[in-house]
Every structure is written in C-alpha cells, then in structure tokens.
Amino acid sequence: MAVIQEILAPRTPGSRVRVPIRIKITIPYLLLSIILAAAAAYIITQLIVENVEERFNKQLYEAGKISSELSVTYESQLLETERLLANVEGVAAALRVNDSDALRALTLGIIANDQQEAVEFFDQYGNHVLSVHHRRGGNPEDYYFSSGGQSAFTELELVHKVLAQESDGRGDKFAGLVDTDLGKVLYVSGPIHDSQGTFAGVVLVGRSLEKFSMEMRSKTFAQITYYDRTGHVIYSTLPSPMDIAPELAAQTISFKDIQSTRRALPNQRDLNVANIPFAEILGSWEVRGDQELGVLGVALSQNAVVQSSTSSRWRIFFLVASANFLVILVGVHLANRITKPLLQLVQASMTVSKGNLDVQVKSETNDEISILTESFNAMVASLSQSQKDLINAYDSTLEGWAKALELRDKETEGHSERVTDLTVKIAEAVGVYGEALINVRRGALLHDIGKMGTPDAILHKNGPLDERERQIIQQHPQHAYDMLKHIDYLQAALEIPYCHHEKWDGTGYPRGLKGEAIPLSARLFAIVDVYDALINDRPYRKALPSDEVIAYLKSQSGSHFDPNALEAFLKVLPAK
C-alpha cells in the first residue's frame, strides 16, 4: 500500500503538473505487474540461463584485446608527439642555448593540442632544460613548467641510449616506465637534430598509467591493472588490487598475446574485490613491439551462470508471451493517447539533430510533458545562441590569424580584409551562398596561413629569390593544407589556402591543377589576390594605375585565370 501511495504522490508540492503522467500509466500496469511477478516467482526457481559463462568469457576476451590494441594506440600517440616536437623549427637552437622560455613557446601548442601529460627536454650533454607537466585535475590547457632539474632522468636507459645516439632494429626511439610527481609515467624518448642533422638534445613524451587506465576503462567498461614483471601491482582501477604469482607473471609474459579458446581463457584468474567476484585476463604488457614491461590485467565482474531445461523454456515462452500480449493490448491503447505530444518532441529533436535550431514546440498538455516541452524549447534557444557565439569566436580567431600573418609578412595593412570582402562579393555574384559562402570567406582570410612555415630570411628578402628559395616559398599552400586538414571546422575552407596559386593552364603550384579541376573559390580568389597586390602600394613598389592592372588581368585570361571567373570579377569590380 505504501508503494502505491508513493507512486501516486506528486514529487513537488505546488508543481504545475495537475495530472502526472505516472498516474496515467502506472495504475493499469500495476495490475499486470502483479501477474508478471507471480509468474517470475515460479520461473526463477527453475531458470538457469545457458551459455552465460561462454558469453562472459567472450566479453572478457574482447575487453582484453581492445585494451591491448589501445596500449599500442597510446604508444603511437606518444611517438607522434615526440616526432612533432623534435621537428619544430627552433627547438634545436633553443636547446643549444638552454633557452627554456623559447622552448616552451615553441612546443606548448603541440603538447596541449595532443593532450600529453609530461614532456622533458635535455640538451646534447644531458642537462635538463625544460619540463612541461599537465596539472592534475586542471583544464586541458593547464600546464606547469620547470627547468634546471630532473638530473636523475639522464641515468635512465631510455635517455642514456639517446644521448649515446644508439639505435636498434626499430630505430632511435626508446621507451620506459619512470616514477614522477604524476605517478608511474610511460615515456617515449627520441633525439632532436638541427636542420644540418647535428644532434642537439633529447625529448621525452609521457603519459601516466593512471590516465592510460582510466581511458581504457571508459572504452572497455573493464577494470584495468598494470603489474611489473614479478607480478606486483603498479597501478589499478580496482579499489583493492591483488598481486599475481611470479610464475603466472612469467608465464603470461612468455605467452605474449591474449588469445582465446572455445571454453576457457589462458592466463585467466578469479579474484574477489570488496566481496565482488571478478575474472581477470592477463596479457604481456609490451612497448616498441617487443620490450616487455610487465603484465596487463583486464577484469570484469562475474555473472551468475544458470541453465534451463527444455520444459522450463517452454513454460517461460508461454507465460512471457501471454503477459506480453496483455501488455501490448493495454499499451497500444494508452500509447495512442499519451505519446502524441512526445512524438512532436521527437520530430522536433530530429529537426534539431539536422542542424535546425529555430525549432519551438507548442505545449498542449498539463503534465510532465508540458514541462519537458518548455525545457526543450529553452534548451534549443540556448544551443542556438551558443552556436552563434561559438561561430563568432571562431571567425574572430581566423581574423586574428590573418592580421598576425600580415604583420609577419609585412603585407599591406588591410590586405586580408580587402581580398576577403571582394572574393565574397564575386562568389555571391556567381551563385555561391549559405554555408559555402561562409567557407569562401574563411578560406580567403587564411589564404596565406601556410607562410607561417616559411623562414623569415626568405619571406622578408628584399631582392629576387633564387631557385631554392622560390621552391621553399612555393611550399606554403602545402603547408596550409597540412596545418588545417586536421581541423574539422576548417575542412571545407581549405580550397583557397591550398589551391589559390594553381593556374588555369596547369602551370601553377603545388599540384599543377588545370582548368575546372581547380576549385571555383580558388579560381575567383586568385584574380582578387593579384588585383589587390597590383592596385595597392607595397614596400618594394608603388600601386599601378587601375587601367594597367585590368589590362594585365585580361592578358592573363585563359593562362593564369579562368576566363569566366575573370568576366564575373570585372562585372563586380568597384569603380576606381
């Protein structure tokens, strides 16, 4: 009786809900639940579910395989960050002069972008230059720095081998486990060379076992434990982990990969944690393909194993079928009356999922669905405003990049804004609109972002460039593509930065595209870019008269420029 009173009681005094939906649904289903409970009481005394053990073993095996694969993936991520840091221009020079501030400025963006926890830099003599550690519990970009310490690192084998410029069958990278203020950290070490190939220092990139374990747990829903080679626990997500026997650890390491049989798993053990039974599968924990650090354990809580007879299965079938038939009859009738407003919310949600945030649902009920509808409307309005704010923030950032590049390139002030505005006007004139037009604007703003990778000596050279320098500066469209291709937000805006130096006759760069193989936005922008460069003063020359510039553009029709694009440009061109 108390349960029924609790079901019928309103949750909050003074609530706007006059007829709770719980009352609409609960009373008829309460009667059915009594019938189902009686049937369940009979069934549960006989039912033992078959094949649960086999399914559990399969699930445990899959969790183990996924964890092993994730270990390889995480190591690859460390190696990728190490390679990026080792090849950043200026890092070798900063190490040579022990300039930790310059080193931090050059590398912090990569470290934060890759979400690495710990990075160490040493010069060619093994002197510590800089440590970059993520602050535990802080925001993704919250790092703290130190320099001039960490002398104990040079005694580590993975550092000593790099300082000695050793290499093995897998190259000049090494890995190892190190005790730090972040706990046990798996580091990958590698050399840093300057542009002449001279050894300049060592970089270590690491991630704690705690972070490895938590990420694996979130992906496999299993408990993760790392053991050393003798079976002692190094780190575990279990509250009370248990060591494994040394002989089992040795057997597991020699067995290498986690494998499976039909009925049982090798290197598997049962354990009890906080009175909860677990089954744990063990596999060799390796780095660099064959360097064995210890054992990786993956554990899942065990389910009860039950079996059923043929007769009980038939009884279950008929009882459940009969009960479900009654439930369906009542449920269909109630669903037709209750779910109409819910269907409206579903339809609105599908519309929102497709990107339309201008949806509002009319409230037509006086129960919880009414409150849900109002909350949905408020949520969509908030999402719409947040999306607008985010897009504005992104576009402001792009404008900042463009202005920063102008300052570095000593470009005429306002060049980026002028070419962007004019390109957008021409694109509108030829029928580009909506999201495509927004991407044209973003691509125009970032058209020369690849010059961030061009050395200042070439970018600011007063005289003509020699052949080698010309080849280097002509790499800036490819640099732009490499910089932006991993940014999902800018994928559709890559056409102009990547292709604005292609020519209609196929003699452009970087890919030698020809004709309509060149994206339309890049063909339009190429005309605007040349026009703006000629019509405005530059540090090395004065602006050319408008009629001379237009005559030059026309002379390049069919060779440098798309004739149709040039015609559209001349129609939109403002009078001078």
C-alpha positions in Angstrom: 0.0 0.0 0.0 2.8 2.4 0.8 4.4 1.7 -2.6 1.1 2.7 -4.4 0.8 5.8 -2.3 4.4 6.8 -3.2 3.7 6.2 -6.9 0.5 8.4 -6.8 2.1 11.2 -4.7 3.3 14.3 -6.5 7.0 14.8 -6.5 7.0 18.5 -5.7 4.3 20.4 -3.7 2.9 23.3 -5.8 4.0 21.7 -9.1 2.4 22.9 -12.3 1.7 19.3 -13.1 -2.0 18.7 -12.5 -2.3 15.1 -13.8 1.1 13.4 -13.5 1.9 11.0 -16.4 2.9 8.5 -13.8 -0.7 8.1 -12.8 -1.8 7.8 -16.4 0.5 4.9 -17.0 1.1 3.2 -13.6 -2.4 2.1 -12.4 -3.2 -0.3 -15.3 0.3 -1.6 -15.5 0.3 -2.2 -11.7 -2.2 -5.0 -12.2 -0.1 -6.5 -14.9 3.0 -6.3 -12.8 1.3 -8.5 -10.1 0.6 -11.2 -12.7 4.2 -11.0 -14.1 5.6 -11.1 -10.5 3.7 -14.3 -9.8 5.0 -15.8 -13.0 8.5 -14.7 -12.3 8.4 -16.2 -8.8 7.6 -19.5 -10.4 10.2 -19.2 -13.2 13.1 -18.0 -11.1 13.1 -21.2 -9.1 13.7 -23.2 -12.3 15.5 -21.0 -14.7 19.3 -21.1 -15.1 20.4 -19.3 -18.1 22.5 -21.3 -20.5 25.8 -20.2 -22.1 26.3 -17.2 -19.8 29.8 -18.4 -18.9 30.7 -18.6 -22.5 29.3 -15.2 -23.3 31.1 -13.8 -20.3 34.4 -15.3 -21.4 33.9 -13.8 -24.9 33.2 -10.4 -23.4 36.3 -10.7 -21.2 38.4 -11.7 -24.1 37.1 -8.8 -26.3 37.9 -6.4 -23.5 41.4 -7.8 -23.2 42.0 -7.5 -27.0 40.7 -3.9 -27.1 42.9 -3.0 -24.1 46.0 -4.4 -25.8 45.2 -2.6 -29.0 44.6 0.7 -27.1 48.1 0.2 -25.5 49.6 0.2 -28.9 47.5 3.2 -30.0 48.5 5.2 -26.9 52.2 4.4 -27.5 51.8 5.5 -31.2 50.3 8.8 -29.9 53.4 9.4 -27.7 55.7 8.6 -30.7 53.7 11.0 -32.9 54.0 13.9 -30.4 57.7 13.1 -29.9 58.3 13.4 -33.7 56.3 16.6 -33.9 58.3 18.2 -31.1 61.6 17.0 -32.4 60.9 18.6 -35.8 59.6 22.0 -34.7 61.8 24.7 -36.2 63.8 26.5 -33.5 63.7 23.7 -30.9 67.3 22.6 -31.6 68.5 26.2 -31.3 66.7 26.8 -28.1 68.2 23.6 -26.6 71.7 24.7 -27.6 71.5 28.0 -25.7 69.4 26.5 -22.8 66.5 28.9 -23.6 63.6 27.3 -21.7 61.3 30.2 -22.4 61.7 29.9 -26.2 61.4 26.1 -25.9 58.1 26.5 -24.0 56.7 28.9 -26.5 57.6 26.7 -29.5 56.2 23.5 -28.1 53.4 24.2 -25.7 50.8 24.4 -28.5 51.6 20.9 -29.8 51.8 19.4 -26.3 48.4 20.9 -25.3 46.8 20.0 -28.6 47.9 16.4 -28.2 46.8 16.4 -24.6 50.1 14.9 -23.4 50.7 14.8 -19.6 54.5 15.1 -19.3 57.3 16.3 -21.6 61.0 16.6 -20.8 63.8 18.3 -22.8 67.5 17.8 -22.4 70.4 19.3 -24.3 73.1 17.2 -26.0 75.1 16.8 -22.8 72.1 15.5 -20.8 71.4 18.8 -19.0 67.8 19.3 -18.2 66.3 22.3 -20.0 62.5 22.2 -19.5 59.7 20.1 -18.0 56.1 20.5 -19.1 53.6 18.7 -16.9 49.8 18.8 -17.0 48.3 20.0 -13.8 46.3 17.1 -12.2 42.6 17.9 -12.3 43.2 21.1 -14.3 41.7 22.2 -17.6 43.1 20.6 -20.8 45.4 23.6 -21.3 46.6 23.9 -17.7 50.3 23.1 -17.6 53.1 24.0 -15.3 56.8 24.2 -16.1 60.2 23.8 -14.5 63.8 23.9 -15.7 67.3 23.1 -14.5 66.3 19.9 -12.6 65.4 16.3 -13.3 69.1 15.3 -13.3 68.0 11.7 -12.4 66.5 11.3 -15.9 69.9 11.2 -17.5 70.6 7.9 -15.6 67.6 6.3 -17.3 68.4 3.8 -20.0 65.9 5.4 -22.4 67.7 8.8 -22.1 71.2 7.4 -21.9 70.7 5.5 -25.2 69.5 8.6 -27.0 72.4 10.7 -25.6 74.8 8.0 -26.9 72.9 8.2 -30.2 72.2 4.5 -30.2 69.6 2.8 -32.3 68.2 -0.7 -32.6 66.2 -2.7 -35.1 63.2 -0.3 -34.6 65.2 3.0 -34.9 66.4 5.6 -32.5 63.3 5.8 -30.2 63.2 4.2 -26.8 60.5 3.6 -24.1 60.4 3.0 -20.4 58.4 3.5 -17.1 59.5 6.3 -14.8 58.4 7.4 -11.3 57.4 11.1 -11.4 55.1 13.5 -9.5 52.3 12.3 -11.8 53.0 8.7 -10.6 54.2 6.0 -12.9 54.6 7.5 -16.3 55.4 5.7 -19.6 57.9 7.8 -21.5 59.0 7.6 -25.1 62.4 9.2 -25.8 64.0 10.3 -29.1 66.7 12.6 -30.4 66.4 16.2 -31.6 68.6 17.2 -34.6 69.0 20.7 -36.1 68.5 21.4 -39.8 72.0 20.1 -40.6 71.3 16.8 -38.9 73.6 17.5 -35.9 72.4 16.0 -32.6 71.0 18.8 -30.4 69.3 17.0 -27.5 66.6 14.6 -26.2 62.9 14.9 -25.9 60.7 12.6 -23.7 56.9 12.4 -24.0 55.0 10.6 -21.4 51.6 9.7 -20.1 50.7 8.3 -16.7 49.5 4.8 -16.1 46.5 6.4 -14.3 45.4 8.2 -17.5 46.1 5.1 -19.6 44.0 3.0 -17.3 41.1 5.4 -17.0 40.9 5.9 -20.8 40.9 2.1 -21.3 38.3 1.7 -18.6 36.0 4.2 -20.3 36.3 2.4 -23.6 36.0 -1.2 -22.4 34.0 -0.9 -19.1 36.5 -3.2 -17.6 38.9 -2.8 -14.6 42.5 -2.2 -15.7 45.6 -3.3 -13.7 49.3 -2.9 -14.6 51.7 -5.4 -13.0 55.5 -5.4 -13.1 57.5 -8.4 -14.4 57.3 -10.1 -10.9 53.5 -9.7 -10.6 53.4 -6.7 -8.2 50.6 -4.2 -8.9 51.9 -0.9 -10.3 48.5 0.8 -10.9 44.9 -0.4 -10.9 41.4 0.9 -11.3 40.3 -1.7 -8.8 39.9 -0.4 -5.2 41.9 -3.3 -3.7 44.0 -5.0 -6.4 45.8 -8.2 -5.8 49.3 -9.2 -6.9 49.7 -12.1 -9.2 52.1 -15.0 -8.6 55.6 -14.5 -10.1 55.3 -17.8 -12.0 52.0 -16.7 -13.5 53.5 -13.3 -14.5 56.4 -15.1 -16.1 54.1 -17.5 -18.0 51.9 -14.6 -19.2 54.9 -12.6 -20.4 56.3 -15.6 -22.3 52.8 -16.3 -23.7 52.8 -12.8 -25.3 49.4 -12.1 -26.9 45.9 -12.5 -25.3 44.2 -15.4 -27.1 41.0 -17.4 -26.7 39.7 -20.9 -26.8 36.1 -22.0 -27.0 35.6 -22.7 -23.3 38.3 -21.0 -21.3 40.9 -18.3 -21.5 44.6 -18.9 -20.9 46.3 -16.7 -18.3 43.0 -16.1 -16.5 42.4 -15.9 -12.8 39.5 -15.3 -10.4 39.7 -12.7 -7.7 37.4 -11.2 -5.1 37.4 -7.4 -4.5 35.1 -5.9 -1.9 33.1 -9.1 -1.9 32.5 -8.8 -5.7 33.8 -11.7 -7.7 35.9 -10.8 -10.8 37.5 -12.7 -13.6 40.7 -11.3 -14.9 42.5 -12.0 -18.2 46.3 -11.4 -18.3 48.4 -10.4 -21.2 52.0 -9.3 -21.8 52.5 -5.6 -21.5 54.9 -4.5 -24.2 56.2 -1.3 -25.7 58.1 -0.8 -29.0 56.8 -4.2 -30.2 59.0 -6.5 -28.1 60.1 -4.6 -24.9 58.3 -6.3 -22.1 57.5 -4.0 -19.1 55.2 -6.5 -17.3 51.6 -7.7 -17.4 48.4 -6.0 -18.3 45.3 -7.3 -16.5 41.7 -6.7 -17.6 38.9 -7.7 -15.2 35.1 -7.9 -15.3 32.7 -8.8 -12.6 31.3 -12.3 -12.9 27.6 -13.0 -13.6 25.8 -16.0 -12.2 25.7 -19.0 -14.6 22.3 -20.6 -14.9 20.8 -23.4 -17.0 17.3 -24.2 -18.0 15.6 -27.4 -19.0 13.5 -27.8 -22.2 10.2 -27.8 -20.2 11.1 -24.7 -18.3 12.0 -22.9 -21.5 8.5 -23.7 -23.0 6.8 -22.5 -19.8 8.8 -19.3 -19.9 7.9 -18.8 -23.5 4.1 -19.2 -23.0 4.0 -17.2 -19.7 6.0 -14.3 -21.1 4.1 -14.4 -24.4 0.8 -14.3 -22.6 1.9 -11.5 -20.4 3.4 -9.5 -23.2 0.1 -9.9 -25.2 -1.8 -8.3 -22.4 0.8 -5.6 -22.0 0.7 -4.8 -25.8 -3.2 -4.5 -25.8 -3.2 -2.1 -22.9 0.0 -0.3 -24.1 -1.2 0.3 -27.6 -4.4 2.0 -26.3 -2.5 4.2 -23.8 0.3 4.9 -26.2 -2.1 6.4 -28.7 -3.4 8.8 -26.1 -0.2 9.7 -24.3 2.6 9.7 -26.9 1.1 12.3 -29.3 2.9 15.2 -27.6 6.0 13.0 -27.2 6.0 12.4 -31.0 6.0 16.1 -31.5 9.1 16.4 -29.3 10.7 13.5 -31.2 10.1 15.2 -34.5 11.4 18.5 -33.2 14.5 16.7 -31.9 15.2 15.1 -35.3 14.9 18.5 -36.8 17.4 19.9 -34.3 19.8 17.0 -34.9 19.9 18.0 -38.6 21.2 21.5 -37.6 18.0 23.5 -37.5 18.0 25.4 -34.2 15.0 27.5 -35.0 12.5 24.9 -33.7 9.9 25.6 -31.0 7.3 23.1 -29.9 3.8 24.1 -28.8 2.8 22.8 -25.3 -0.6 21.1 -25.4 -0.7 19.1 -22.2 -0.9 19.8 -18.4 1.5 17.1 -17.2 5.3 16.5 -17.1 5.4 16.5 -20.9 4.4 20.2 -20.7 7.5 20.9 -18.6 9.6 18.8 -20.9 8.4 20.8 -23.8 9.2 24.1 -22.2 12.7 22.8 -21.2 13.2 21.6 -24.7 12.4 25.0 -26.2 14.7 26.7 -23.7 17.5 24.2 -24.5 17.2 24.7 -28.2 17.2 28.5 -27.8 20.3 28.2 -25.6 22.0 26.0 -28.2 21.2 28.4 -31.0 22.7 31.3 -29.1 25.8 29.2 -28.1 26.3 28.1 -31.7 26.2 31.8 -32.8 28.6 32.8 -30.1 31.0 29.9 -30.9 31.0 30.7 -34.7 31.7 34.4 -33.9 34.6 33.4 -31.7 36.0 31.1 -34.4 35.7 33.8 -37.0 37.3 36.4 -34.8 40.2 33.9 -34.3 40.6 33.5 -38.0 40.7 37.3 -38.5 43.4 37.4 -35.8 45.5 34.8 -37.6 45.2 36.7 -40.8 46.3 40.0 -39.2 49.1 38.3 -37.4 50.3 36.9 -40.7 50.1 40.3 -42.3 52.4 41.7 -39.6 54.9 38.9 -40.1 54.8 39.1 -43.9 55.0 42.9 -43.9 51.8 42.8 -46.0 49.9 46.0 -46.9 47.6 46.7 -43.9 44.1 45.6 -44.6 45.1 43.2 -47.5 43.3 40.2 -45.9 40.1 42.1 -45.3 40.0 43.6 -48.7 40.6 40.4 -50.6 38.1 38.6 -48.4 35.3 41.1 -48.9 35.9 41.3 -52.7 36.0 37.5 -53.0 32.8 37.1 -51.1 31.1 39.6 -53.4 32.2 37.8 -56.6 31.2 34.4 -55.1 27.7 35.8 -54.4 27.6 37.1 -58.0 28.3 33.6 -59.4 25.7 31.9 -57.2 27.6 30.8 -54.1 25.5 31.2 -50.9 24.9 29.8 -47.5 27.5 27.7 -45.7 29.6 27.5 -48.9 29.9 31.3 -48.9 30.9 31.3 -45.3 33.7 28.8 -46.1 34.8 31.1 -49.0 35.2 33.9 -46.5 37.2 31.8 -44.1 39.4 30.4 -46.8 40.2 33.9 -48.1 41.1 35.1 -44.6 43.5 32.2 -44.3 44.8 32.2 -47.9 48.5 32.7 -46.9 48.4 30.9 -43.5 51.0 28.4 -44.9 53.6 31.2 -44.9 53.8 30.6 -41.2 56.2 27.8 -42.2 58.3 30.0 -44.5 61.6 31.2 -43.0 61.9 34.9 -42.3 65.0 35.1 -44.4 63.1 34.2 -47.5 59.8 35.9 -46.6 61.5 39.3 -45.9 64.2 39.1 -48.6 64.4 42.5 -50.4 65.9 41.1 -53.7 64.7 38.4 -56.1 64.5 34.9 -54.8 66.9 32.2 -56.1 65.6 28.9 -57.3 65.9 27.1 -54.0 64.2 30.0 -52.2 61.4 30.1 -54.7 60.8 26.3 -54.2 60.6 26.8 -50.5 58.1 29.7 -50.6 56.0 27.8 -53.1 55.5 25.2 -50.5 53.3 27.5 -48.4 50.0 26.1 -50.0 51.0 22.6 -49.0 52.0 23.9 -45.5 48.5 25.5 -45.3 46.9 22.2 -46.1 49.0 20.3 -43.6 48.2 22.8 -40.9 44.4 22.9 -41.4 43.5 19.4 -42.7 43.0 18.0 -39.2 40.8 20.9 -38.0 37.3 19.7 -38.8 35.9 23.2 -38.6 38.1 24.3 -41.5 37.9 21.3 -43.7 35.5 22.9 -46.2 37.6 26.2 -46.2 40.8 24.5 -47.4 40.2 25.2 -51.1 41.6 28.7 -51.2 44.7 28.3 -48.9 45.6 25.1 -50.8 44.8 26.0 -54.4 45.0 29.8 -54.9 48.3 29.5 -56.7 47.1 27.0 -59.3 46.7 28.4 -62.8 44.1 27.8 -65.4 46.6 26.4 -67.9 48.0 23.9 -65.3 51.4 25.7 -64.7 50.6 26.7 -61.1 51.5 25.0 -57.8 51.5 23.0 -55.6 49.7 20.3 -57.6 49.6 21.7 -61.1 45.8 21.5 -61.3 44.3 22.6 -64.6 41.0 24.2 -65.7 37.9 23.3 -63.7 39.9 20.8 -61.6 40.8 23.9 -59.6 38.0 24.7 -57.1 35.8 27.6 -58.1 36.6 29.5 -54.9 40.3 29.3 -55.6 39.9 30.5 -59.2 37.9 33.5 -58.0 40.4 34.3 -55.2 43.5 34.1 -57.5 42.1 37.0 -59.5 41.3 39.1 -56.4 44.7 38.4 -54.8 46.7 39.5 -57.9 44.4 42.5 -58.4 44.8 43.7 -54.8 48.6 43.2 -54.9 48.9 45.4 -58.0 46.4 48.1 -57.1 47.9 48.9 -53.7 51.3 50.2 -52.6 53.8 47.7 -51.4 57.1 48.2 -49.6 59.0 47.4 -52.8 56.9 49.4 -55.3 54.0 51.9 -55.8 50.5 50.9 -56.8 49.8 50.6 -60.5 47.0 52.5 -62.2 43.7 50.8 -62.4 43.6 50.6 -66.2 47.0 49.0 -66.3 46.0 46.4 -63.7 42.8 45.5 -65.5 44.7 45.2 -68.8 47.2 42.9 -67.2 44.4 40.7 -65.7 42.8 40.4 -69.2 46.1 39.4 -70.7 46.3 36.5 -68.3 42.8 35.2 -69.2 43.0 31.6 -70.3 46.5 31.2 -69.0 46.7 32.3 -65.3 43.0 33.0 -64.8 39.7 31.2 -65.6 38.1 33.4 -68.4 34.6 33.1 -66.9 35.8 33.9 -63.4 37.6 36.9 -64.7 34.5 38.1 -66.5 32.5 37.8 -63.3 35.2 39.7 -61.4 35.2 42.6 -63.9 31.4 42.9 -63.5 31.7 43.2 -59.7 34.9 45.2 -59.6 34.2 48.6 -57.9 34.9 51.7 -59.9 38.3 53.4 -59.2 
